[in-house]
Amino acid sequence: MEEFRPNDYRKRVLAAVQARGGIGQSDPFEVYDIPLAEVDRLADADVAARVDQVWAFWQKSRDHPKYRGLVLALLAAHDQVGPELLSAQRRSLLAERVRRDRDTRDGQRFADLDAAVARLVQRFGGLPEDKLAGLRRLAAEHGVDADTFALRVRRYKVLPAGTPARDERPAIDTDLLRQVRADLDELGSLSGETPPTSLFALLGLPPDTGRTEIRQARDAFAARNRERRPDRRRALVDDLLAAVTALLIDADPSVYLDALAADVTARLRPAVAAAVLVEDALTPRHYTAFLTEAEQYGLDRGRARAVLAELAREHGVDVPDIPVQALPAPSSDVPSPGVPSSPGVPLPTPPRAAQWLEPLAKARAALRAGCPVEAHEWVADARERAGELLPAIRAVADEVEQVILAAGSLWQQVEAALSGCRLWTAGQLLDELARDAVDVPGPGGRSVTEGIAMVREQLARADDAVAAAGRSHGAHRESLLLQALEIVADHQGARDALAAAGVAPPARVRTRRAGRAVAVTWQPSPSVGTIEYRVLRIGPDGASRAVGVTQVTSIEDGGVGPDAPIPAYEVLAGRAGVWSAPARCNPAPGDPARDDAAPVPTAADRLAPATGLYLAGDLLRWTWPPGCTEMMVVWRNDAPARAVDDPAARCRKVTNARYEVDGGVPVPAERPLHLAVFGCLRDGGRLVVASTCAPSARLWAAGG
């Protein structure tokens, strides 16, 4: 993390956030100038220092003529947003959410531009020259620079200004097309053959067939399908025949073929780009192979040639001048996998598949089953049988490579989550791997199934601890919740329960001069677990400034001049990301909080303290120490009682007999409430009360 530079921050961060519309269009890592890529490597102390530096810069920029509104909004959100960055665990969870939000925000930058471009292409068949200026303005408004805009629209044909709009035909619903493609793939999987490439291929018809022939083929296909026993394949064929009716009979079949051409264009674009990159041209050999592949995907010869012409134009090359008679003849054999049959009903027989088609089909099946490593082996087999990297093989190989690369990225996220004990997050990532790449091993050869088993075991342990906490009370309950978080740092149930329990604030905050600094000390929070303390200096105007965060009960503030009066301080106790109410020290003369007189020991101090304090409704319960028959219960709302005679506290004496009759000691219903139990004994009939109260004999009941 680089050094904080105010001028650079103003130009680089504030200007960008304001241009996007304010803090609602930003995130904590950006406004506090913390690199998102370095989150997992930053120490809490470094992050706290950066938060303080940025907060101080905002304070100085309150009256900036350009950024005043933004700075005031940032200051208002600081108390809520800043603490989220100070804990490594909470910072890591926040970083994951911010990464997703940034990806979404970046995608939205192009959404309106892409929609406008798509509409123009639909209306005109390309981008009219007189429409480009408006598109550039739209792109600039969404933060898209000129170079990115040019790259974004390069693939579309630029038309002369004034080009009239062409007759529009209703577009096919993309969800319907996607469902048809999924059903065709599933039908091929069930039949164990290559899936049909289109609805025409399903019927065994060429793509230029008229509606009358399509209707006849559909009716014959439906009749054969009704002779099958009811199963998944019969249901799939029924759905696909309904799509045939909707897209090829009731609607114009050419609209379906145009949509199919758009899909084929997207499929062939990477392969054409690679061929042009290597050869600096679209060679006749490549052109012929791509033309054959486009027809195999279900296009007629005219649309296949139009697709290749468009892709060649995108890459700034010409299609080769090949005589029509030199081109391979369109295939008249259209395989129709998954066609149901019955005795006595003749069916079209698909041609014998090339040797490489079978392993390629198995590669696709392995991909659908979430086994890209197995798919990679089948692709290698197909390539070996074909003797070259055919376009169809290359397409599957590219998809396999993308899935394996994505799995490697997911495994890195899994390892980061496991190292931080974020097992719930790791479990979600492993489930994704199990769905898409179950046979891709992780670092050290760890398998997905082993990772899932380990995570589930630890999650079960954490769930057991949370369940046991639900049956416990007081400090024991909180200890079990903390134990669950030690096992699973992102266990939301344990976090919510700890947040509801709250954290008891520290007590007796004191200040004194220590050389050129001010020493701030306090008594620890009685809450169980690892407690950290956040110290704030309160200025004359009531504004607070962070002094530091520590796990001990003292800190020195070197930010107060030697001749300046000692200011007020607040100390908050934090545990697992939950912070207590502040305990304040105001060093004004006559403040009773400045009374540091040590209590006078009594004989009752030798008694063992009460333990296991908890509230059952409005009854305070605890475990009585041996030999003690009387206790003094003391409570305050604002701070822990210093002693049994604390003038700001109220108290009640109770015997063990009365305690058993009542089932506990009734206490006030208001919250928060600081409770303490002091041991008592009799000395010649005189009641002697302990001068101190052990932490185990204190309880803090949170408000709310």
Secondary structure per residue as TSV (DSSP state, phi and psi in degrees):
chain	resnum	aa	ss	phi	psi
A	1	M	-	360.0	122.0
A	2	E	-	-72.5	164.0
A	3	E	-	-64.7	141.8
A	4	F	-	-73.6	124.4
A	5	R	-	-121.5	112.8
A	6	P	H	-55.8	-47.8
A	7	N	H	-63.6	-43.0
A	8	D	H	-63.2	-40.4
A	9	Y	H	-62.2	-41.9
A	10	R	I	-61.5	-44.7
A	11	K	I	-76.1	-36.7
A	12	R	I	-87.9	-36.3
A	13	V	I	-104.5	-57.8
A	14	L	I	-59.6	-43.1
A	15	A	H	-62.7	-42.1
A	16	A	H	-68.0	-42.2
A	17	V	H	-65.5	-42.6
A	18	Q	H	-65.7	-38.1
A	19	A	H	-64.2	-31.4
A	20	R	H	-82.2	-10.4
A	21	G	T	116.4	9.6
A	22	G	S	111.2	-172.7
A	23	I	G	-68.1	-18.6
A	24	G	G	-66.8	-18.4
A	25	Q	G	-105.6	21.3
A	26	S	S	-131.5	-164.0
A	27	D	-	-152.3	163.7
A	28	P	H	-58.6	-36.4
A	29	F	H	-68.2	-33.2
A	30	E	H	-73.3	-48.0
A	31	V	H	-70.5	-26.1
A	32	Y	T	-95.7	7.2
A	33	D	T	56.1	47.6
A	34	I	-	-112.0	117.4
A	35	P	-	-61.2	124.9
A	36	L	G	-64.4	-31.2
A	37	A	G	-70.8	-18.5
A	38	E	G	-104.2	8.3
A	39	V	G	-56.8	-44.8
A	40	D	G	-70.9	-15.5
A	41	R	G	-101.1	-7.4
A	42	L	-	-85.6	139.4
A	43	A	-	-82.3	153.4
A	44	D	H	-58.0	-37.9
A	45	A	H	-64.7	-39.3
A	46	D	H	-66.3	-41.4
A	47	V	H	-66.3	-42.3
A	48	A	H	-61.3	-39.7
A	49	A	H	-64.1	-41.5
A	50	R	H	-66.2	-40.7
A	51	V	H	-60.0	-42.3
A	52	D	H	-66.0	-39.9
A	53	Q	H	-63.3	-44.8
A	54	V	H	-67.4	-41.0
A	55	W	H	-60.4	-42.6
A	56	A	H	-63.8	-38.5
A	57	F	H	-64.9	-39.9
A	58	W	H	-62.0	-41.1
A	59	Q	H	-59.2	-40.6
A	60	K	H	-73.9	-18.6
A	61	S	T	-103.6	17.0
A	62	R	T	-55.4	-37.0
A	63	D	T	-104.9	20.1
A	64	H	-	-62.2	131.0
A	65	P	T	-62.5	-28.4
A	66	K	T	-98.4	-35.7
A	67	Y	T	-112.1	14.9
A	68	R	H	-57.3	-48.8
A	69	G	H	-61.2	-43.9
A	70	L	H	-64.5	-43.5
A	71	V	H	-63.4	-42.6
A	72	L	H	-63.3	-37.7
A	73	A	H	-65.6	-39.0
A	74	L	H	-65.0	-41.5
A	75	L	H	-65.0	-38.7
A	76	A	H	-64.7	-31.9
A	77	A	H	-89.6	-5.9
A	78	H	H	-60.6	-45.9
A	79	D	H	-63.4	-26.4
A	80	Q	H	-90.2	-38.0
A	81	V	H	-87.8	-43.4
A	82	G	G	-54.7	-47.1
A	83	P	G	-61.1	-24.5
A	84	E	G	-61.8	-22.9
A	85	L	G	-92.6	-11.0
A	86	L	T	-81.7	-22.0
A	87	S	S	-101.9	133.6
A	88	A	H	-60.7	-40.9
A	89	Q	H	-66.8	-48.4
A	90	R	H	-67.2	-34.0
A	91	R	H	-64.6	-39.7
A	92	S	H	-67.4	-43.3
A	93	L	H	-62.8	-41.3
A	94	L	H	-64.1	-38.1
A	95	A	H	-63.0	-39.4
A	96	E	H	-62.7	-42.8
A	97	R	H	-66.0	-39.6
A	98	V	H	-66.5	-38.5
A	99	R	H	-60.6	-42.6
A	100	R	H	-64.7	-41.9
A	101	D	H	-64.9	-38.9
A	102	R	H	-66.1	-40.0
A	103	D	H	-62.2	-41.5
A	104	T	H	-64.1	-43.1
A	105	R	H	-64.2	-39.9
A	106	D	H	-65.3	-38.5
A	107	G	H	-65.8	-36.7
A	108	Q	H	-66.8	-24.3
A	109	R	H	-58.9	-34.6
A	110	F	H	-96.4	-6.7
A	111	A	H	-62.2	-50.9
A	112	D	H	-65.9	-39.9
A	113	L	H	-63.3	-47.2
A	114	D	H	-63.3	-37.2
A	115	A	H	-64.8	-42.6
A	116	A	H	-64.6	-42.8
A	117	V	H	-63.0	-44.5
A	118	A	H	-61.4	-39.1
A	119	R	H	-66.3	-42.3
A	120	L	H	-63.6	-43.2
A	121	V	H	-63.1	-37.9
A	122	Q	H	-66.1	-39.4
A	123	R	H	-78.2	-41.1
A	124	F	H	-110.6	-13.2
A	125	G	S	84.2	8.2
A	126	G	S	173.2	-161.4
A	127	L	E	-110.4	107.9
A	128	P	E	-60.9	141.1
A	129	E	G	-60.5	-34.2
A	130	D	G	-77.4	-1.9
A	131	K	G	-99.7	-10.4
A	132	L	H	-67.8	-36.7
A	133	A	H	-60.8	-42.3
A	134	G	H	-64.7	-38.3
A	135	L	H	-63.9	-39.7
A	136	R	H	-63.5	-41.2
A	137	R	H	-62.9	-42.7
A	138	L	H	-61.3	-42.0
A	139	A	H	-64.0	-43.9
A	140	A	H	-62.0	-37.0
A	141	E	H	-64.0	-24.7
A	142	H	T	-102.5	16.3
A	143	G	T	77.1	20.0
A	144	V	-	-95.7	118.8
A	145	D	-	-76.0	172.6
A	146	A	H	-63.3	-41.8
A	147	D	H	-64.9	-43.7
A	148	T	H	-64.3	-39.3
A	149	F	H	-61.1	-45.8
A	150	A	H	-61.5	-40.5
A	151	L	H	-66.7	-34.6
A	152	R	H	-68.5	-36.2
A	153	V	H	-103.8	4.9
A	154	R	T	-61.0	-30.9
A	155	R	T	-76.3	-9.8
A	156	Y	S	-98.9	146.1
A	157	K	-	-72.0	133.7
A	158	V	E	-93.0	123.1
A	159	L	E	-101.1	157.1
A	160	P	-	-61.7	152.0
A	161	A	T	-61.3	142.5
A	162	G	T	84.5	7.1
A	163	T	-	-59.8	126.1
A	164	P	-	-71.0	151.1
A	165	A	-	-69.6	141.5
A	166	R	-	-86.7	162.9
A	167	D	-	-61.8	128.7
A	168	E	-	-91.5	139.2
A	169	R	-	-113.9	147.6
A	170	P	-	-60.2	132.1
A	171	A	-	-78.1	151.8
A	172	I	-	-81.8	137.9
A	173	D	-	-59.3	125.1
A	174	T	H	-63.2	-33.3
A	175	D	H	-64.3	-37.1
A	176	L	H	-66.3	-43.7
A	177	L	H	-60.9	-42.3
A	178	R	H	-64.0	-39.3
A	179	Q	H	-67.5	-39.9
A	180	V	H	-60.4	-44.5
A	181	R	H	-62.4	-41.5
A	182	A	H	-65.5	-40.3
A	183	D	H	-66.7	-39.6
A	184	L	H	-62.7	-42.5
A	185	D	H	-63.2	-42.6
A	186	E	H	-66.5	-36.5
A	187	L	H	-63.1	-41.7
A	188	G	H	-64.0	-38.2
A	189	S	H	-64.6	-41.5
A	190	L	H	-67.2	-34.5
A	191	S	H	-84.7	-11.2
A	192	G	T	74.7	20.4
A	193	E	S	-125.5	175.1
A	194	T	-	-64.0	130.7
A	195	P	-	-63.4	148.8
A	196	P	-	-59.8	142.2
A	197	T	S	-83.4	-17.0
A	198	S	S	-160.4	175.2
A	199	L	H	-66.7	-31.8
A	200	F	H	-63.4	-44.4
A	201	A	H	-64.2	-33.9
A	202	L	H	-58.9	-42.0
A	203	L	H	-82.3	-8.7
A	204	G	T	77.4	29.8
A	205	L	-	-116.8	149.2
A	206	P	-	-71.7	158.4
A	207	P	T	-70.2	-10.7
A	208	D	T	-99.4	17.7
A	209	T	-	-68.6	142.6
A	210	G	-	-79.0	171.3
A	211	R	H	-67.5	-34.6
A	212	T	H	-62.4	-46.7
A	213	E	H	-65.7	-35.8
A	214	I	H	-63.3	-43.4
A	215	R	H	-63.9	-42.2
A	216	Q	H	-63.5	-43.6
A	217	A	H	-65.0	-38.2
A	218	R	H	-63.5	-44.8
A	219	D	H	-63.4	-40.3
A	220	A	H	-67.0	-40.7
A	221	F	H	-63.1	-43.3
A	222	A	H	-64.5	-38.7
A	223	A	H	-63.4	-43.2
A	224	R	H	-66.1	-36.1
A	225	N	H	-67.4	-33.0
A	226	R	H	-69.2	-18.3
A	227	E	T	-81.5	-8.0
A	228	R	S	-81.9	155.9
A	229	R	-	-71.1	149.4
A	230	P	S	-62.7	122.1
A	231	D	S	-157.0	-174.0
A	232	R	H	-64.5	-38.3
A	233	R	H	-66.5	-39.6
A	234	R	H	-64.0	-40.7
A	235	A	H	-64.7	-40.0
A	236	L	H	-62.6	-44.0
A	237	V	H	-63.2	-40.2
A	238	D	H	-58.5	-44.7
A	239	D	H	-63.7	-42.0
A	240	L	H	-68.9	-35.9
A	241	L	H	-67.7	-32.2
A	242	A	H	-64.3	-38.1
A	243	A	H	-66.8	-37.1
A	244	V	H	-58.5	-45.3
A	245	T	I	-61.3	-44.8
A	246	A	I	-71.5	-37.6
A	247	L	I	-99.3	-29.0
A	248	L	I	-112.0	-18.4
A	249	I	I	-111.6	-55.9
A	250	D	S	-72.3	-27.0
A	251	A	S	-113.5	173.6
A	252	D	-	-74.4	119.4
A	253	P	H	-59.8	-27.0
A	254	S	H	-66.3	-27.8
A	255	V	H	-65.9	-41.8
A	256	Y	H	-63.7	-41.6
A	257	L	H	-66.2	-35.9
A	258	D	H	-63.4	-41.7
A	259	A	H	-65.2	-38.0
A	260	L	H	-64.4	-36.7
A	261	A	H	-63.8	-38.1
A	262	A	H	-63.9	-38.0
A	263	D	H	-68.1	-41.1
A	264	V	H	-65.7	-37.4
A	265	T	H	-58.2	-45.8
A	266	A	H	-64.5	-35.5
A	267	R	H	-67.3	-41.6
A	268	L	H	-85.1	-16.0
A	269	R	H	-55.8	-48.5
A	270	P	H	-61.6	-39.4
A	271	A	H	-68.6	-41.5
A	272	V	H	-63.5	-41.8
A	273	A	H	-60.4	-41.7
A	274	A	H	-65.8	-41.3
A	275	A	H	-64.0	-42.6
A	276	V	H	-67.5	-36.1
A	277	L	H	-62.5	-40.0
A	278	V	H	-77.2	-43.6
A	279	E	H	-98.0	-10.5
A	280	D	S	59.9	19.4
A	281	A	S	-168.7	165.6
A	282	L	-	-97.3	99.5
A	283	T	-	-71.2	157.4
A	284	P	H	-56.8	-37.9
A	285	R	H	-63.7	-46.7
A	286	H	H	-65.3	-41.1
A	287	Y	H	-60.2	-44.8
A	288	T	H	-63.6	-41.7
A	289	A	H	-64.7	-42.6
A	290	F	H	-67.3	-36.4
A	291	L	H	-63.5	-43.9
A	292	T	H	-62.2	-41.7
A	293	E	H	-65.5	-40.4
A	294	A	H	-62.0	-38.6
A	295	E	H	-70.5	-34.4
A	296	Q	H	-64.7	-27.5
A	297	Y	T	-78.5	-1.9
A	298	G	T	112.8	6.2
A	299	L	-	-90.4	151.8
A	300	D	-	-75.7	168.8
A	301	R	H	-61.1	-41.8
A	302	G	H	-63.1	-46.5
A	303	R	H	-69.8	-33.8
A	304	A	H	-62.7	-42.5
A	305	R	H	-68.0	-37.0
A	306	A	H	-64.9	-38.3
A	307	V	H	-61.7	-46.4
A	308	L	H	-67.3	-34.9
A	309	A	H	-63.9	-41.2
A	310	E	H	-66.2	-42.9
A	311	L	H	-65.9	-37.9
A	312	A	H	-64.0	-42.1
A	313	R	H	-61.7	-39.3
A	314	E	H	-56.7	-35.4
A	315	H	T	-100.9	11.9
A	316	G	T	71.1	29.0
A	317	V	-	-126.9	166.2
A	318	D	-	-100.3	153.7
A	319	V	-	-76.5	146.0
A	320	P	-	-66.5	147.1
A	321	D	-	-86.2	91.9
A	322	I	-	-112.8	125.8
A	323	P	-	-58.0	146.3
A	324	V	G	-58.2	-39.0
A	325	Q	G	-68.6	-17.7
A	326	A	G	-85.6	-12.3
A	327	L	S	-78.9	150.3
A	328	P	-	-64.0	140.8
A	329	A	-	-67.2	142.1
A	330	P	-	-58.4	139.9
A	331	S	-	-67.7	132.0
A	332	S	-	-94.7	-8.9
A	333	D	-	-95.0	114.3
A	334	V	-	-113.4	105.3
A	335	P	-	-64.0	148.1
A	336	S	-	-134.0	76.4
A	337	P	T	-67.4	152.3
A	338	G	T	82.9	6.1
A	339	V	-	-72.8	124.3
A	340	P	-	-71.2	149.6
A	341	S	-	-130.8	163.8
A	342	S	-	-150.3	157.4
A	343	P	T	-59.4	137.0
A	344	G	T	83.3	-3.4
A	345	V	-	-107.2	112.8
A	346	P	-	-69.7	140.1
A	347	L	-	-125.7	149.0
A	348	P	-	-65.3	134.3
A	349	T	-	-95.7	120.3
A	350	P	-	-66.8	148.3
A	351	P	-	-65.9	159.2
A	352	R	-	-64.8	125.6
A	353	A	-	-72.4	150.1
A	354	A	-	-61.8	156.8
A	355	Q	T	-60.0	-30.5
A	356	W	T	-82.4	-12.2
A	357	L	H	-68.7	-37.2
A	358	E	H	-63.1	-52.5
A	359	P	H	-64.6	-29.3
A	360	L	H	-68.0	-39.6
A	361	A	H	-62.8	-39.1
A	362	K	H	-67.3	-32.7
A	363	A	H	-64.5	-43.6
A	364	R	H	-63.3	-40.7
A	365	A	H	-63.4	-39.9
A	366	A	H	-65.1	-38.0
A	367	L	H	-62.1	-46.2
A	368	R	H	-62.7	-30.3
A	369	A	T	-82.2	0.5
A	370	G	T	79.3	30.8
A	371	C	-	-124.5	73.7
A	372	P	H	-67.5	-29.0
A	373	V	H	-65.7	-44.2
A	374	E	H	-62.6	-41.1
A	375	A	H	-61.0	-37.9
A	376	H	H	-61.0	-39.5
A	377	E	H	-67.0	-39.8
A	378	W	H	-68.1	-35.6
A	379	V	H	-63.1	-42.7
A	380	A	H	-61.0	-38.9
A	381	D	H	-64.7	-43.7
A	382	A	H	-62.8	-41.0
A	383	R	H	-65.5	-38.8
A	384	E	H	-65.6	-40.4
A	385	R	H	-70.2	-36.2
A	386	A	H	-74.5	-25.8
A	387	G	S	82.2	-4.1
A	388	E	S	-160.3	169.0
A	389	L	-	-89.1	86.4
A	390	L	-	-68.0	156.6
A	391	P	H	-55.4	-42.8
A	392	A	H	-62.8	-40.1
A	393	I	H	-67.9	-40.5
A	394	R	H	-62.2	-39.1
A	395	A	H	-61.2	-45.0
A	396	V	H	-67.9	-38.9
A	397	A	H	-61.8	-40.7
A	398	D	H	-63.7	-41.0
A	399	E	H	-65.2	-41.2
A	400	V	H	-61.3	-44.3
A	401	E	H	-62.7	-41.1
A	402	Q	H	-62.8	-41.9
A	403	V	H	-65.0	-41.2
A	404	I	H	-68.1	-39.8
A	405	L	H	-63.5	-43.0
A	406	A	H	-63.0	-37.3
A	407	A	H	-64.8	-38.9
A	408	G	H	-61.4	-40.7
A	409	S	H	-64.0	-41.6
A	410	L	H	-63.4	-39.3
A	411	W	H	-62.8	-38.3
A	412	Q	H	-60.9	-41.6
A	413	Q	H	-65.5	-37.7
A	414	V	H	-62.2	-46.5
A	415	E	H	-63.0	-39.9
A	416	A	H	-63.3	-41.3
A	417	A	H	-66.5	-41.3
A	418	L	H	-64.9	-39.6
A	419	S	H	-64.9	-28.5
A	420	G	T	-95.4	11.8
A	421	C	T	59.3	23.3
A	422	R	-	-87.5	73.1
A	423	L	H	-76.4	-28.3
A	424	W	H	-64.1	-44.4
A	425	T	H	-62.7	-43.8
A	426	A	H	-60.1	-38.9
A	427	G	H	-63.1	-40.7
A	428	Q	H	-62.9	-42.5
A	429	L	H	-66.2	-40.2
A	430	L	H	-66.8	-36.0
A	431	D	H	-62.7	-38.1
A	432	E	H	-65.3	-40.4
A	433	L	H	-64.5	-40.4
A	434	A	H	-63.2	-30.2
A	435	R	H	-78.4	-39.6
A	436	D	H	-108.7	-24.7
A	437	A	-	-152.9	59.2
A	438	V	T	-68.3	-23.9
A	439	D	T	-99.3	11.2
A	440	V	-	-90.0	116.4
A	441	P	-	-76.0	157.0
A	442	G	-	-95.8	-172.7
A	443	P	G	-57.3	138.4
A	444	G	G	74.6	9.3
A	445	G	G	82.1	10.0
A	446	R	-	-64.7	133.5
A	447	S	-	-91.6	161.5
A	448	V	H	-62.8	-43.2
A	449	T	H	-65.5	-37.9
A	450	E	H	-64.4	-43.0
A	451	G	H	-62.3	-43.1
A	452	I	H	-64.1	-42.2
A	453	A	H	-62.7	-43.5
A	454	M	H	-64.2	-44.4
A	455	V	H	-63.8	-43.2
A	456	R	H	-64.6	-36.4
A	457	E	H	-62.8	-45.6
A	458	Q	H	-68.1	-38.8
A	459	L	H	-61.6	-38.5
A	460	A	H	-64.9	-39.6
A	461	R	H	-61.7	-43.5
A	462	A	H	-65.7	-40.4
A	463	D	H	-62.3	-38.7
A	464	D	H	-63.3	-40.6
A	465	A	H	-64.9	-40.5
A	466	V	H	-66.1	-41.2
A	467	A	H	-62.9	-42.2
A	468	A	H	-64.0	-35.9
A	469	A	H	-63.3	-34.9
A	470	G	H	-65.0	-20.7
A	471	R	T	-98.6	2.0
A	472	S	-	-112.7	179.9
A	473	H	-	-138.2	159.1
A	474	G	H	59.5	-140.6
A	475	A	H	-63.9	-34.6
A	476	H	H	-64.2	-39.3
A	477	R	H	-62.6	-45.6
A	478	E	H	-66.0	-35.6
A	479	S	H	-62.6	-40.1
A	480	L	H	-66.4	-38.5
A	481	L	H	-65.4	-40.5
A	482	L	H	-65.5	-36.4
A	483	Q	H	-62.8	-39.4
A	484	A	H	-62.7	-39.7
A	485	L	H	-71.8	-27.8
A	486	E	H	-65.7	-32.8
A	487	I	H	-79.4	-47.4
A	488	V	-	-128.5	100.7
A	489	A	T	-65.9	-24.6
A	490	D	T	-108.7	33.3
A	491	H	-	-75.6	105.9
A	492	Q	H	-67.1	-35.0
A	493	G	H	-62.3	-43.9
A	494	A	H	-65.8	-40.1
A	495	R	H	-63.5	-44.3
A	496	D	H	-63.2	-41.3
A	497	A	H	-65.9	-40.5
A	498	L	H	-66.4	-37.6
A	499	A	H	-63.9	-38.4
A	500	A	H	-67.4	-35.8
A	501	A	H	-69.9	-29.7
A	502	G	-	74.3	-175.8
A	503	V	-	-129.7	131.6
A	504	A	-	-69.7	135.1
A	505	P	-	-72.3	160.2
A	506	P	-	-68.6	174.7
A	507	A	E	-132.6	159.6
A	508	R	E	51.0	61.6
A	509	V	E	-71.5	129.3
A	510	R	E	-129.3	152.4
A	511	T	E	-132.3	151.4
A	512	R	E	-160.9	159.4
A	513	R	E	-73.8	138.0
A	514	A	E	-135.8	83.7
A	515	G	T	68.9	-125.3
A	516	R	T	-92.0	7.1
A	517	A	E	-118.7	173.0
A	518	V	E	-111.8	124.1
A	519	A	E	-91.1	127.2
A	520	V	E	-112.9	126.8
A	521	T	E	-129.0	161.0
A	522	W	E	-160.7	162.6
A	523	Q	E	-86.4	143.2
A	524	P	-	-67.0	158.2
A	525	S	-	-67.6	137.5
A	526	P	-	-76.9	-3.8
A	527	S	-	-65.7	148.2
A	528	V	S	-80.1	164.0
A	529	G	S	97.2	-179.5
A	530	T	-	-78.5	116.9
A	531	I	-	-108.4	134.2
A	532	E	E	-116.0	152.8
A	533	Y	E	-120.0	133.0
A	534	R	E	-107.8	125.4
A	535	V	E	-110.0	130.3
A	536	L	E	-121.2	137.9
A	537	R	E	-95.8	131.1
A	538	I	E	-99.9	119.3
A	539	G	-	-79.5	170.4
A	540	P	T	-59.6	-28.6
A	541	D	T	-86.4	4.0
A	542	G	S	88.7	-7.3
A	543	A	-	-74.9	145.3
A	544	S	E	-106.0	148.6
A	545	R	E	-133.7	134.4
A	546	A	E	-68.3	132.0
A	547	V	E	-94.5	-41.2
A	548	G	E	165.7	173.1
A	549	V	E	-124.0	134.0
A	550	T	E	-147.5	162.0
A	551	Q	S	-105.3	-1.2
A	552	V	S	-97.7	179.3
A	553	T	S	-106.4	33.7
A	554	S	E	-159.2	156.6
A	555	I	E	-157.4	150.7
A	556	E	E	-109.9	133.1
A	557	D	E	-107.3	109.4
A	558	G	T	-91.2	8.9
A	559	G	T	-91.8	6.5
A	560	V	S	-109.1	123.7
A	561	G	-	-59.2	153.8
A	562	P	T	-65.3	-24.2
A	563	D	T	-98.6	-5.0
A	564	A	S	-81.6	149.1
A	565	P	-	-66.7	152.9
A	566	I	-	-70.1	122.8
A	567	P	-	-80.0	178.1
A	568	A	E	-80.2	153.6
A	569	Y	E	-133.7	151.0
A	570	E	E	-124.0	141.7
A	571	V	E	-125.8	127.4
A	572	L	E	-114.2	140.6
A	573	A	E	-98.6	136.6
A	574	G	E	-128.1	146.4
A	575	R	E	-152.0	124.4
A	576	A	T	53.8	37.7
A	577	G	T	83.4	1.1
A	578	V	E	-106.0	131.7
A	579	W	E	-112.2	146.2
A	580	S	-	-81.3	173.8
A	581	A	-	-67.0	151.8
A	582	P	-	-74.6	142.9
A	583	A	E	-101.9	127.6
A	584	R	E	-114.7	143.8
A	585	C	E	-118.6	115.8
A	586	N	-	-112.2	108.1
A	587	P	-	-79.2	28.9
A	588	A	-	-68.5	145.5
A	589	P	T	-59.2	141.2
A	590	G	T	83.5	-2.6
A	591	D	-	-68.2	121.7
A	592	P	G	-61.9	-20.1
A	593	A	G	-67.7	-12.2
A	594	R	G	-85.7	-2.7
A	595	D	-	-73.0	108.0
A	596	D	-	-103.6	16.2
A	597	A	-	-64.1	129.7
A	598	A	-	-72.9	140.9
A	599	P	-	-67.0	151.6
A	600	V	-	-84.8	120.7
A	601	P	-	-61.0	150.3
A	602	T	-	-129.5	171.1
A	603	A	G	-64.5	-26.4
A	604	A	G	-71.4	-12.7
A	605	D	G	-65.5	-18.1
A	606	R	G	-78.9	-11.3
A	607	L	S	-70.8	147.5
A	608	A	-	-67.8	144.8
A	609	P	-	-78.6	162.1
A	610	A	-	-68.4	153.8
A	611	T	E	-137.5	165.0
A	612	G	E	65.8	38.6
A	613	L	E	-67.1	137.7
A	614	Y	E	-159.0	161.8
A	615	L	E	-103.8	130.9
A	616	A	E	-113.5	90.4
A	617	G	T	71.2	-121.9
A	618	D	T	-106.5	22.4
A	619	L	E	-107.6	126.6
A	620	L	E	-88.7	128.1
A	621	R	E	-124.5	154.2
A	622	W	E	-160.9	174.0
A	623	T	E	-96.9	122.4
A	624	W	-	-75.7	138.3
A	625	P	-	-75.3	155.6
A	626	P	T	-60.5	140.3
A	627	G	T	80.7	0.5
A	628	C	-	-107.5	125.9
A	629	T	-	-115.8	-7.2
A	630	E	E	-138.3	143.4
A	631	M	E	-136.7	151.9
A	632	M	E	-111.5	118.2
A	633	V	E	-95.6	125.1
A	634	V	E	-124.5	139.7
A	635	W	E	-144.7	150.0
A	636	R	E	-140.0	155.3
A	637	N	S	-91.9	-30.6
A	638	D	S	-96.6	-26.8
A	639	A	S	-162.4	160.4
A	640	P	-	-63.2	142.6
A	641	A	-	-68.2	133.1
A	642	R	S	-75.9	-33.6
A	643	A	S	-156.8	173.5
A	644	V	T	-66.7	-24.2
A	645	D	T	-101.0	22.5
A	646	D	-	-56.2	121.3
A	647	P	T	-63.8	-22.6
A	648	A	T	-90.7	0.7
A	649	A	-	-107.1	162.6
A	650	R	E	-116.5	155.0
A	651	C	E	-146.2	165.5
A	652	R	E	-153.6	132.3
A	653	K	E	-90.4	140.8
A	654	V	E	-139.7	141.6
A	655	T	E	-95.2	163.1
A	656	N	H	-67.9	-28.5
A	657	A	H	-67.5	-45.2
A	658	R	H	-63.9	-37.9
A	659	Y	H	-59.7	-44.8
A	660	E	H	-67.3	-38.6
A	661	V	H	-64.0	-44.8
A	662	D	H	-83.4	-13.5
A	663	G	T	75.9	18.1
A	664	G	S	143.9	-167.4
A	665	V	E	-117.4	119.9
A	666	P	E	-63.6	135.8
A	667	V	-	-128.5	162.4
A	668	P	-	-60.6	153.2
A	669	A	S	-84.7	-16.6
A	670	E	-	-67.5	150.0
A	671	R	S	-133.9	150.6
A	672	P	S	-72.7	162.1
A	673	L	E	-141.7	125.8
A	674	H	E	-98.6	119.8
A	675	L	E	-115.1	144.3
A	676	A	E	-144.1	143.9
A	677	V	E	-120.5	116.3
A	678	F	E	-101.9	134.4
A	679	G	E	-72.3	151.7
A	680	C	E	-134.6	154.1
A	681	L	E	-147.3	166.6
A	682	R	E	-103.5	132.9
A	683	D	E	-123.4	93.5
A	684	G	T	63.8	35.2
A	685	G	T	89.6	-12.9
A	686	R	E	-90.4	134.7
A	687	L	E	-79.4	124.9
A	688	V	E	-114.2	126.3
A	689	V	E	-109.6	141.3
A	690	A	-	-60.5	145.1
A	691	S	S	-83.2	-20.0
A	692	T	-	-128.1	165.1
A	693	C	-	-131.8	122.0
A	694	A	-	-67.8	155.3
A	695	P	G	-56.2	-32.3
A	696	S	G	-68.9	-16.0
A	697	A	G	-102.0	19.4
A	698	R	E	-120.4	151.7
A	699	L	E	-147.1	139.5
A	700	W	E	-117.8	121.5
A	701	A	E	-98.6	117.2
A	702	A	-	-70.5	158.3
A	703	G	-	-80.9	171.5
A	704	G	-	90.0	360.0
